[in-house]
Amino acid sequence: MANPEEALIHTAYYSNTIDRNLHAAGQYSRYAQDSDRVAIPTVNGRALYPTSDGASMSRQWGQSNFDTVRDAWVGINHVFGGVWYRDSYVVGGTPTRGAYVPFDHRAIAPPDYSYDDQCKIKHIHRRTHTHDNSTHTHKSTHWHYYDRTKWAEYELINSSAEVTSVQLDRPGFSGESDWAKFGDTTWIAIEDPSSMPLEYPRGEYILTATLRVTSEVESRWGITSSRCNEWSKSSTSTYTHTTQYSVPVTITDFDSPNLNISVVHIDGEGDDRLLVTWTGDQDLPHDPWRQIQVDVNGKVVNIDSPWRFYGVSRNDGVEVRTASGSNTYDVTHTQGDRWPAIYHYQTSVANVTMEFPRQQDSVETQRWGYLRTVDTQVAARPGGAPLPAGVSDTDNDAPTELYTQYVVTLNSNDLETGETATATADNPFGSSLDDQLNVSTKPYSPTVLRLMEIDRSPTGEGHEGTLILTDTNSNFLDNKTITVTQADGTNWTVTTDSEGRASVTWDGMTLRARYDGDVWDTGPDNPYYKGDSILYLLPPGDVAFVAAGTVGEYISGAINNTLIFVEWLALGIFAFWYVRMRRRTTKRGGGKKA
């Protein structure tokens, strides 16, 4: 809280993600059978799900056909058990999977129609006369025109919408693809009537929801006139419109059968090292792990994969359309809201992280120090989707790599040895990976680092020596990297040969050498060597006196390096020794001369 003293906290209402998804789908389908209005989810002013018109009917008196269904749409809010990644839902094949499928439509009848014209009626005149005792009849004709009205009236008797199918399919797939309806807006991948989850092999599929909308319209049409022939007819017909919405779905194995994880615990006094190695492609559609938790006699560390899942709003508004117009409303995120935000889980790549879990109140003492990443082996650099606007997570500031190995040093304030480690793991789809997890423990093997065969330079530059690395049984350790630092802070590395030796040349009064120990485990039967270090100070003498004579230069060179304390300590010891020796020499010399 930014202002905890001023904040007024009320009782919070909350719901789980299933309830939230059901609520969102239910609200947008709540009036799906109401022909007078339609609610269309929108994002940035555009329809989230495409709308369409249909159910075409013919009209009387030469009018064009008319679509009785308007703004019909069907959507897939979220595929539960999955996450949106690289333009596709990624889900595990089992256990049961499903989707939330809202829909809505509006139905209207054609407007009444009429137009006036005239009917033409023939009028015959007859004239009879007698001539030469014969009767003759003469006829003449002409036309009379009378006004009339041609009319048509339409009435929407009924309309209804129904999601007829939800199918997960792909070309060449021969299994069950039809999902079963479960509730008003939920469809589940189960076999009816056995209720067994449908099984899908790994692959790329398309999930399609189909909506069928029917409208029943009564048509009446005829002619009215005071002089023309009048008549009327009527009929009632049902018209159908079908629309679909599809999303890509990537199916992977729920239990990650191709994944194996090895945790090697190197037991030491205070410092324990964990070497975590895994096999299997760590891209999300393959066999990734989500978290590995290691417990070393109460010291617990969580290693989290780079996959992070975020509940992301998919729409920011809703447009309600009626025959008289439309209104737009903002979506909300509150409990029981009328127009809730539709969301799904979206993934992005963060960082592989390690952390200590929160200490439980029931634990009186839980001792640990800190974590330090030792080394990694990069396997891949995935192109994780960027987070949507408004979603902020500092873990995503620097995209991570995917690894096949990870090493951490677990520092604590206990000096116990003989500890053992236990571990658990799971994957992003909620499956335990304990069957694919192998945990072992072995102790550190100490090492001894020495500096031998020293050849001091009279100029203070170019001293020579040989570093020798052995185990405690004086066995030489070859091909080991040693870091060397001289007095001015310059450092470099050398590698031991088959006799554990590495030649070094340095300048100045001090030399620091450090072997960090093994990074990767070379096998269960091989020892794991711990590091060792030495600090070598040139003994006082002519070389040291010459080097220390240019005090200004010495201070200038030492002031900026991290060994300044050691350097000044060495200089102090030399000065103390020099003064003592100078006094003794003076006294002895005076006595002899006397």
N, C-alpha and C positions, 0 to 999 in steps of 0.2 A: 504494500500500500504506500502510495506517495505521501498521503496525509493521514496516517493512522489516528492522530488525535481528533481529526475532524470527520472521519468517515463514520457513517451510520450503517451498521451491518444488519441486514435482515436475514431471516431464515431462508436458506437457499433451497430451490427445487431443482432436481436433476433427474436425468433418465439415462439408461444405457443406450449404446449405439443402435441396438436392434429396435428399441422403442422409438428412437428418434427417426430412423428410416421408415418405420411403419407409419409414424405420424405424418411425415412429409408426403409419402405416397398416398396415404388416405385423404389428406387435405386436398390434394390436387385432383383426386378422383371422386371427391365427395359429391360433386354435382354432375358427374359424368352422364347421368341419365336425364338431366334437366336440359331440355332442348332450347331454352331461352337464352342461356349464357354459356360461355366457355372461359376457363382460366388457363392462360398460356404462360408457363415459366419463361422468363427472359433473362438475358445477360447482355449488358451494354446495349440495351434497346433491341436486341435480336432474339428471336425465338430459340430457346435452348433445344427444343425438339422440333423438327420441321412439321409444319402444318400443311394440310391438303384439303381440297374440296372434291366432292364426288357425288355418287348416287344420282346420276343424270336422268331426268324425266322429260318426255316430250310434252309440248304445250299446244293448245288449240289455236286455230285461226292464223297459222303461219308464224307463230312465235318461235324463237330459237329454244333449244333445250335448256333446262334449268337444273343446277346442282342443288339438291335438297340438303346435303351435308356440307357444312362449312367448318373450317379450322379444326378438323379432326387431327389428333396427334396421339401417339403412344411413345413412351420413353422407357429407358432402363436407368433408374437412379443410381444403382450400385450393385455390383456382383459381390455378395458377401463371401468372406473367406478369401478375398482377393484385394489387389491394389492396382491402381493405374500407374503404368510404367511404360515409357516409350510408346505412347499411343495405343496401348492395349491393356486390358485387365489381365493380370497374372494371378492364377489360382492354382491350388493343389488339386489333384484329381479326386482324392477322397480325403476326408469324409464328405458328407452331403454338402453340396453347394447350391446356391440359389440366387435369385435376383428380385429386386423391388421394381414393379412395373406399373407406373401410374398411366392414366389416359384420360381424355376428355374430348368433347365434341359439342357442336351446336347444329341444330337442324331447323330449317325453315321451309315453308311452302312458297310457291311462286305468288307474287302479288296478283290481286284480281285484275282482270283485263277486259276492256270493252272498246268497241269503236262503232261509229255510226256510218251507215251507207243507205242505199235505197234498193228496194226491190222493184222490178219491172213487170207490170201486169198488162197483157194484151187486151184491148177493147175492140169489139167487132160491131159495126153498125150494119143492119139489113134494111133494104127498101124494096117493096113489092109493088108492081103495077101491071095492068092488063093491056095488051096490045094485040089487035086482030084475034080477039077471043082467046088469046093465050096470056097466062100469068107469068110474069118474070120477076125474079128476086135478084137484087144487086147488093153486094157486100163491100164494105170498106172497113179497114182496120187502122188502129193507131194505139200508141202505148201510153200508159199512165205510170208515173213514178211515185212511190210512197216511202217515207222514212222508216228505217228499222235499226235495231241495235243488236250487234253480235257481242256476246259476253262469255267470259270464262271465270270461274271462281275455284280457288284451291284451298284446301284445309289440311293442315298437318294433324293427322289422327294420332300418330304415335311415333316415337323414335327410341332406339336403344343402341348401346355400344357394348361390345364384348371382346376381350382379348381371347382369341381363339387358339393361339398356340405360342409357346416360347420354345425355340429349338436351338440347340448347340450342335453345329454340324460343320463338316468340311468335305471337300471332294474325296471320294474313296473311303470315307468312314462308314463302316457297316454296323456299328453298334446303335444302341438306343439314343436318339437325339431329342426326343420330345420330353420336356419337363412337365411335372405335374403341378396343377394349381393348388395352392395352399393358402386359403384366405382370399380376400378381395384383390390384393395387389402383390402377393408373394407367390413366386413360382420356384419350385425346388427340383433339383436333379435327382429324382428318385424313380424307381420303377414301380408302376402301379399295377397290381395292388400289393406287391410284396414289400414295398417301402424300402427296398435295398438301394443304396446309393448307386447311381450310374457311374460306370468306370470309363475313363477316357485315357488313351495313351498320350504320351507327350506329343505336343504339336500345336499348330495354329488353327484356331476355330473361329467361327462367326456365330454370335448369339443374336437371334432375331426374334423380336416380338411382333405379332401380327394382330391388328385391330380390325374388327368388322363392325361397321355401323349400318343399321337399317333404318329406313324411314317409311312410314305409311302415309300416303297422301290421297285424299279424295278429290277428284276433279268433277266439276259440273260445268256444262256449257250449253248454249242454246241461242235462240233468237227471240226478241220481243218486238212487237209492232202493233199498231192499231189497225192496219189494213193488210200487212203482209202475213204470210204463214208463220205461226209461232210454234216453237218446239224446244225441248230441253232433254239432255242426256246426262248421265253420271256414271262414274266408275271409280273404284278404289284399287290402288296398286302399291306394291312394296318395292322399294329401290334399295340397292346395296352399294356401299363404298368400303373398300379395303385399303389399309395403309400399313406400312411396316417401318420398324426402326431397328438398326443393327449396330453392334459394337464388336470389335475384335477381342478375342479371348485367347490367351496363351495358357495351355495346360501343362503343368509340371507335376512331378511326383510329390505327394504330400509328405512322405517320410524320408525324402532325400537318400535313396538307397545307394547312390554312388559317392556319398560323402563319408570320409573317415577322418577323425580328429585324434591327434596324439598330444597329450600333455605330459611333459617330462619335468618333474620337480627336482631341482638340484638343491640339496639340503646343506645349509651352512650355518655358521654361528652368526646370528643377526641377519645376514643377507641370505635370502633364498632367491633362486632364479627359476623362472618358469619359461619353458620353451614350448610354444604351441605351434603345431604343424598340422596342416590339413590338406586333403586331396579333394579334387572336384572343382569344377568351374564355379566361381563365386558370383557370376552374373545372376540376377534375380530369377530369370526363368529356368535356372538349372538347379544346383544343389547348394544353396548358401546356408550358412549358419547365422543365427541372430545374436545369441549371447552364450558365452562360456563362463561359468562361475567356478572358481577354484578356491578351495578351503584348505589352508595349511595350518592345522591345529588351531583353528579359530581365527586365523588371519585370512580374511576373505577378499578376493578381488574379482570384479566383473570385467570381462573383456567384451565389448560391444562391437558388432559389425558396423559397416558404414551405412547400412540401410535404415533409413528413418521414414516413418509413415505419418502423414499429416491429414487430418480431416479438413478437406478443402470445400468451400462453398462453390456450387456449380452455377448458381443463378443469383442475381442481385435484385430481381423484381418479378412481378407477375402482372400481366395485362388481362383484364376482365372485359370481354367483348359481349355486347348484346346487340339487338336489332337497332337500338337507338344510338349506339356509340361505344366508346371504350374508356376505361379508367385504368391507371397504372398505380401499383402499390409497391413499396419497398418490402423486401423479405425481412424476416426477423429471426432471432436465435433464442427466443424466450420459450419457457415451458408453456405448452398448450397454445402456441401462437396460431393465428389463422392462416397466415401465409409463411410457412417455414422455409428456411434456406435448404435447398437440396444439396447434399454433399456426398462425396465419396473419398476414399483414402487415396492419396497420391504419394508416390515415393520420390525421394531425391537422395543423392549420395552425399553423406556428411563425412565424418572421420571415424576411423577405428579408434575407439577410446577405451580407457581403463579407469576404473574408479572403485573406491570402497563404498559398499552399501551403507546406508544410514545405520548407526549403531542402535541396537534395540535397547529399550529401557531395562529389559530383564537381564541384560549382560552387564555384570559388574565391571569387568575390565576386558577390554578388547584392544590388544596392543598391535600397532603397526606403524610404519613410517610413511614412506612415500613411494611412488612408482617412477621408474625411469626407463624410457624406451631405449633398448640397447641397439637393436638392429632390425631391419626388415628386408624381406625379399619381395620386390614388386612383381606381381603376376599380371595385372591388367589395370588400365585406367578407364573405368566406365564413364559413359557420357550421361550422367544422371540428369533428369529433367530439372530445369530451374524452378524454384518455388514461385507460386503465383503471387501477384501483388497483394500486399497486406499480410503475408506470412513471413515471419522473420525468425531465423534461427542462426545463431553465430557459428554453430558447427558446420554450416554450409558455406562459410566465408571462404574457406580454402578447400576446394574439392580434393578428396582423398584418392589414394590408390587402393587397389585390391591386392591382398597379399596371399602367399601360400604358407608363410611362416611369420611368427612374431615372438619376440623375446623381451621380457621385462624383468627388472630387478626389483624384488620386494624387500624393502628395508624395514626392519622392525627393531625394537629395543630389547628383544629377548636373545639370549645366546644359546638357546636350546638347539641340540642336534638330535638326530634320530626321529625327526618329524616325518609324517607322511601326508600326502595330499589326496583329496577327493575332488571330483569335478562333476558338473552336470552341464548339459548343453541343450539348446533347442533351435528350431529354425523359424523363419518368418511366418510360416503357416501354422504355427502352434504345435508342431510335433516334437516330442522328445527325441533327442539324438543320443541318448545314453548307450544304446546298443552299438553305435558307431564311434564310441569314445573309449580311448585307451589311456590310462593314467599310470605312471610309474614314478618311482623316487630313487635317487641315488645321491651319495654325498659328494661334496667337492673334493677334488684331489689337490692339495696345496702345491704350490710351486715356489722355487727359490731363484731370485734374480740377483746376480752378482756382477760387479765391474772388476775386471782383472787386466793384467798386463798393461798397466797405465804408463804412458810415456808423456811426462809433462813438458810443455813447450816453454823455453825461457822467455818468449815474448808475450805469454799470456794468451796466445791464439794458436789454434791447431793442435790442442792436446789430443792424444790418441789413446784408445783403450779398447777392450773387448768385453762385450756383454755376454754372459753365459746364463742360459735358462735351463734349469733341471727340475725334476720332481724331488720329493723328499728322500728318495733312494738314490739320488745322484744320477739318475738316468737323463740323458740329454733329450730335450724337447725341440724338435725341428719344425721348420715352417710356421713359426709363431711370429706374430707382428708385435713389435715393441715400439712404443712412442718415446721419443727422446726430446728433452727441452733443455736448452742451454741458458746461460745467465740473462741474456737480453730478451728472453721470452720466445726466441725462435724455436720451433719444434718441427720434427720430421719423424718418419718411421723407418725402422730397419727390420729385416726378417732373418730369423735364425737359420743356420745351415744344419746339415745332418748331425753335427756335433753340438748343436744348441748354441752356437756362437754367432755373434754379429759384431762387426767392427764399427766403431764410432769415432768421429773427430769433432771436437767442439771448441768453442772459445769461452773465455771467462773463468771465474772461480768455481762455478757450481755446474753440476750436471744432474738432471732429474731423468730417470728412466722408469717407464711404467708398462707392465704387461697387464692388459685388461681381463685376461682369462678367455676361455673359449666362449664363442657366441652360439654356434650351433652344435647340437649333440651329434656325435659321429657314430652312434650305435649303442645298444643296451649293454654290451660287454666292454665298451671302451670307457676309460676314466674321463671325467669332466674336470678340466683344470681350472683352478681358481687363479686370480691375478696376484701379482706381487709388484712392489715398487721399491726403488732406492733413491736416496739423495746423496750425491757425492760432493764433498767440499775439499778443494785442494788444501793440503796442509800448509801451515805458515812456512815461509821460506823466501828466498830471493825472488822467485816468480811472483809470489803473492805480494811482496813488497813493491815490486815494479808495477804490478797491475793496480795496486791500491794507491800508487803515488799520484796519479792524475785523478784526484778526488772529484774535481768538477766534472770531468768527462764520465767518471764512474757513476756519479749521481744522475747525470743527464741520461745515461744509458739505462739505469736501473729504475728510474722514477716511473716509467710507463709500463713496467711488466709486473706480472702477478707474483713474482718471487721477491719483491722488494723487501718483505719482512725477513725472508731467509738470507738475502744478500746483506742486509744491514746487521743481522745477527752474526753472520760470518765475519764481516768487517769489524764488529765490536770485539769478537773473540780474538781476532788477529791484533787489534790495537792493544787489548789487555795483555796479550802475550808479548808483544813487542816492547811495551813499556817495562814489563817485569824483567825481560831479558836484558834490556838496555841498562837498567839499574844494576843488575847483577854483574854485567860485563864491566861497568864503570868501577864498581867497588873492587872486583878482583884485580883489574888493571892497576888501580891506585896502590893496592897493597904490594904488588910485585915490584913496582917502581920504587917504592919507599925502601 
